[in-house]
Amino acid sequence: MSRASRAASGLPPQSQRAIAQLGKDISIARRRRKLPQRLMAERMLVSVQTLQRLEAGDATVGLAVLASALHVFGMTQRLAELVAPNTDRAGISEDLARLPKTTHAVSSDDLDF
């Protein structure tokens, strides 16, 4: 069994549902743009079967395929923002929790010019 299929088979149910929803959303976005699968796949530089797997929520489809679909839709920036540090609430919260509780003023002895 390949690493990709092991990783996909071990996904938690909420992740599987999110990937399935992503596939449906990509299908809707394509159809709203009135792009046939053949033309969309051509623009993505993938086979129609690969696009169909992406739209079906197949978790083994590579990240490059997703990035290519987003590029065709003009949504590449959304991929870049998925886990951007400035939107990572849990990470920001952890950083804030590590801040010192108290601080002290710098004394003139600490200034070493």
Disulfide bonds with the S-S distance in Angstrom:
none
